[in-house]
Amino acid sequence: MTKQHLIETLAAETNTTKRQTEKTLVALVAIIERTVAKGEKVSITGFGTFDLGKRAARRGVNPQTGAEIQIPEMAMPRFRAGKRLKESIR
């Protein structure tokens, strides 16, 4: 499902305009991005949790030169599915 299809479906189910729905969706995503970037969790009961994880530093290989490189530790966004979402997929 694309973002546009999601907007159309959500607008139809909530009986709102596509423009209003798009503004709401964009605002929701922006709020989740800002909150997770600050290191806080966003939990939507039954759906899941967005949070920030850490990927440890590791060694890698430059595919062009074959030289070994050090890849630094980095923060990675994560999503963990909630119980209701997991059960609906089974």
N, C-alpha and C positions, 0 to 999 in steps of 0.2 A: 504494500500500500504506500503510495507516495504522500507527501505532505498535502498536496492539493486534494487528493482523494479523501484523505483524513478530514480536511476542512469541510469538504462537501458533505460527507457522511455525518460529521458532528453537527453541522448547521441544520441538516434535515432532522436529526434526532432531537435537537434542542429548540427547534422552531425559531432560529435566529438567522440573521443574514450571514452570508459567507464572509463579508468584510468584518463584521463584529467577531465572528468565530476565529478568523485569521489573527486579528489583534489579540484576542485572548490566548490563542495557542502560542504566538510569538512571545507574549509577556510571560507565559508559564515557562517556556523553555529558557528565557533570559533569567528568570528568577532561579530556576534550578541550576543554571550555569554559574551564576554569581555565588550562590550558596555553597555549592560544591567546591568552587575555586577558593573559597575562604576556609575550606577544610571541614565544613559542617555537613551533616547528613540531611537528605530530604527523604522522608518516609511517607509513602502513600499506602495506608493500611489495605492489605489484600492484594495490592498491585506490585509493590516492590520498594526498594530503597536505592537511592542514588548516593554514592559517597566517593571518597578519594582514597585510592590505594597507592602503594609505593612499589615501584619495580626496582629491584636491587641493581647495583652496578655490576657489569659483566664484561667479559671479553668478547670481541667480535672480529670479523674479518672483512676488510674492504674488498668487495668483489672485483673491483677493477685492477687493484694492484696485488691482492693476496696478502697485504700487510695486516698484521694483527693490530687492532685498535681497542682502546678502552672506552666502553659505553657508560656514561655516568648514570647514577641513580636518578630516577624521574618519577614524578607523580602521574598517576593514570586514573581517569574517571572509571568508576565501576557501577554496575547495576546488578542488584540481586533480586530475583523474582520473589514475590510474596506467595504465601500459601494458596490463596484463591487463584492466582494466575497459574501457578504450577498445576493445580488440580484441574483447571479448565482445559489445559493442554493435554493431559493424560487421556 
